[in-house]
Structures are given as C-alpha cells and as structure tokens.
C-alpha cells in the first residue's frame, strides 16, 4: 500500500514517483478538495474511487476517518496493491493516512507514505518566510484545548482555524465564528492586540493567487476566515541578525 500527496495546485505539484504509483495501482482511492482535481485523478486509473462520500453533514469526523481507513484496507487485505492520494501532504493533519499505514503494517502488509507539498510549504514560499529561526505548528483546536507552551519570539502556525471545536463535518465555509473570539483572546495574552497576523489560503489552480490577508489579532473575530485558512503569527519581536547568529553558535 502506498499513500501519496497531490499538493495543492492541480496536476503541477505531484511528484513523478507519486504519479507512477497512482497509475500502477490495482486499486486507487483519492480525497481532494476540488472537483477539477477529482476529475483529473479519476482519469489516471480505471479503478479510481472517490472517498469524499464518507463525509456527511453532521456526521462525526472521527467516524468518517475510521470509515475511510476501513475502505482503504478492504482491498489491501485481498492482496491488491492499493494507492491512496490525499491533497497537500498526506501526512500533515491527516489521521486516516497514518492510521491506515499503522494497521497495514501491523497486519504484515508493506506500506509507505510518499511526501507531498503541504499548506505550510506553500505558505513559506508565498509569504517569504524562512523557518530557520524556528516555527511552532499546531492544529487550532488542539492549541486552545491543550494550551501548549509557546514562545512569542518564534513564529506560530495554526491550521484549521475555521473549524475550532467542531467534531462533525459541515458544509459551510466557516464552522465556528464564535471560536475566533476565544482564539483572539488567547493570542492577545502573548502578543500585543495590534500585532499583525496573516490569514493564508493556498490556491488550488495555477492561474489563481493565494489569499493573503494581514490583520491585527484584535480583528480576528470578524475576519474572513474559512476552514481552509491557515493562520501565521510572526514573532512579536524580530531578533537582530547578530542575536540570531549568537543563538545558533551558543553564545547567548
């Protein structure tokens, strides 16, 4: 079994190795975020099957993830070579892929994951951000619930800010507006209210530009956030070059 990533831009961010695995598979599953990519993937392998129908409004996302794993493993257990394609990177905030690989290996089936381009990879490129000075990455709900210790002098990335606290699948663009107020209040305890953050959405099509909106933390509750939005919170204080170098060399 092989799990691959398609990246975000249709057909242009998938690796040759992943594309070859899709075409050679006895059974091919896919789960992506737009119908154009669905159509493209469906034409790559006659056994292609869309996993989107495992989702339903009001249905527990945990139930959906487990159903997807079961669907993937069913042909694996019959001896077929299965390939599964997820949009972005298949191992970044994707429970079903990791669980399918874990179960397959436990049952003695060779399984591996091939990398893809994730939302944060697109973010690094589009925002011109180099994570060499450190980068903290969390799912937004987990960030609020688990309250991890974070360093405001280090960049912070929060995934799925539009779905905070929602355990079911919804069809609306934003699943929980009120949670943005809570997130804003939590961030304001570590950053100045006027500290500017970036709302980022990677584009699916080569002809489209990314959505990049810079706002203050105080404006987050009313901002144009969707479930596809990734929050980028830059350091509250940019260290000088000599400070960064001293830190790297252990001189501070």
N, C-alpha and C positions, 0 to 999 in steps of 0.2 A: 504494500500500500504506500502511495506517495501523496503527500499534501503539498500543494503549491500555492503561490500567491500571484495574483494578476496585476498588482499595483493599482493605481487609480485611473490613469489615462488609458482609455480603451485601446487594446492591442499593442500599445507602444512601450509599456513598462514591464511586460512579462519577459522573463529570460528565455533564451533558446532551449535551455535544458528543461524548464517547466513546460514549454510548448511541446517539446518532443514527448514528454511523459503523458500529457493530455491525449495526444494523437495515438499513442501506442497502447493506451489502457483498454482492458476488456470491458470495464465499466467506468464511466466518468460522471461525477457529480460536480455541481457548481453552485455557489452562493455569492452573488454580487449585488451591487447597489443600483444598477440602472438597466433598462430594457435593451439598450443598444449593445452593451457588453454581454447580456444574456443571449441575444441573438447571435452574436459573434461566436461565443463559446459553444452554443448548441450546434453550430455548423462544423466544429472541429472534430467531433467524434459522434458516430451514429448512436452510441449508447448513452448519450448525454441526458442527464436528469437534473432538473432544477430543484433545489432544496428550499426555495422560498415558500412553498406551500406548507411547510412545517410551522410557519408563523401564522397567527390569527389574532385579531384584536381582542384584548382582554385575556389572552392565554399567557400563562406563566412562561417567562423566558427560560427558566430552568427546565420546565417540561419540554420546551421547544429544543433546547440544546441537547437534552438526552435523547429525544426522538431523532434528531439529526445523526447523532452518534450511532444509534441502532440501525438507521437506514444505511449508513456508510459501511458498517461492519457486516451486514447481512450478506452481500456478495463476496466480501473478503473471506468469510467462513466457508464459502463454497469452492474456494481455490482460485477465484478470479483476481487478476491484477487490477486493483482499483486506484483511480486517481481522483483527488478532490481538489477543486480550486476555490479559494476564497479571495475576495477583493483585498487590496492592500497587502500587508504581510500576514501570512496565515497563522503566525504565532503571536501576534500582537493584539491583545484583548479579544481573543477568540478561544473560548473554553472548549468548544466542540472538537477542534482540531487536536488540541493537546490530549483530550480525553480519549479520542478515537485511537491515537497513536499509542497511548498508555495501555489501553485494553488490548489492542492488536499485539503488541509486544508481549504482554502477559500471557496471551494465548499462543505464543510462539510464532507469530507472523512477522516477517521483516517489515518495518515501517519507518519512514523517514520524512522529514519536512525540508522543503526547498524554500529559500528566502524570497521575499518579495519586497516591493517598495511600500513602506507604511506611510501613514499620515504625517508622522513626525519627520520622516525623511523629506517629504515634500515641504514641510514647514521650515526645516533647516535651510533648504535651498531658496524658498520664496521670501523668507524673512532675512536671509543673510546672516543666520545665527550659527556660530561655531560652538559646539558644546564642550570644547576642550577645557573650559574652566569649571565644568560640572553642570549637570542637569538633573532635576528631580522630576519623575514622571509617575502620575497616579491616575486611576480612574476616579472621576469626580465624586461619585457616591462614597467610594472607599476612603477618599481623602477626608470627607466630612464625618463619616462614621468612626473610622479607626483613629483619626486625629494623629497622624504620624508627625514626628519631629522634623520640621523642615527649616532650611536656612534661607532667609530672605535675601542674602547676598549671593545666592545661587539661583539660576533660572528655574522656573517651575512650569511644567506642562500638565494640564488636566484634560483627560479625554472624556467624552460623552457628558458634557456639561448640561446638555438639554434633556437628559434623561435621569437626573438625580433623584434617587429614592423611588423609582418606578420599577417594579418587578415584573410587570406584564408588558406585552407588545402593544403599541399604539400606532395609529396611522397618521396622527398629526405631526407637524414639523417640530413642534416643541412639546415635550411631555410633561414638564413641571415648571411653570413660570415662577411659582412661589419659592421654589428651592434656590433660585438665583439670588433672592434676598438674603437667605441664610448663608450662601457661599460668599456673597459680598461682605457680610458682617464678619465672617471668619477671616477672610483675607485682610480686612481693614484692621484687624488686630496685629497683623505682622507688617503691613505696608501702609503708607500714608493714603488716605482716601482719594487723593488726586493722582496717585501712582497710576501711570498709564499701562494698560494691558492690551493684548491683541487677541481678537476673535478671528480664528483662521479656519477656512474650509478649503480643502484641496479640490481642484477641478477634476471632473471625470473625462472631459473631452479636450483634445489638443488645441482647439480653437478658442477655448474658454480660459479666462484668467482666474486665479484663486480669489476667494473673497477674504479680504484683509481689512478689518475694522479696528482701529485703535481708540480706546475709550478709557475713562478713569474707572477705578474699582467702584466708586460710588454710583456710576451709571449702569453697572452690570444688570441690576434687576429689571430694567426696562429695555435692555439691548436686544438687537436682532439675533438671538441665539436659536439654533436648531439642534437636533440630535447629532448632526454631522459636524458641529462646531467643536474645534479644539481650542482651549484657552492657553495662551502663552503669557506667563507673567515674568517679565525680565527682572534681573536683580534690582533691589531697591537702591543699591549704590554700586556704581561701576568702579571696580578696582583699577588703579593705575597700572600701567604696563610693568613697572618695576616691582609693584606689590605682587602681581601675578607671578612674575618670574621668581621672586624671592620665595613665594609659597611653593612653587614647583621644586625649587632647589633645597627646600627645607631650611631656609634662612630666616623664617618668620614664625 
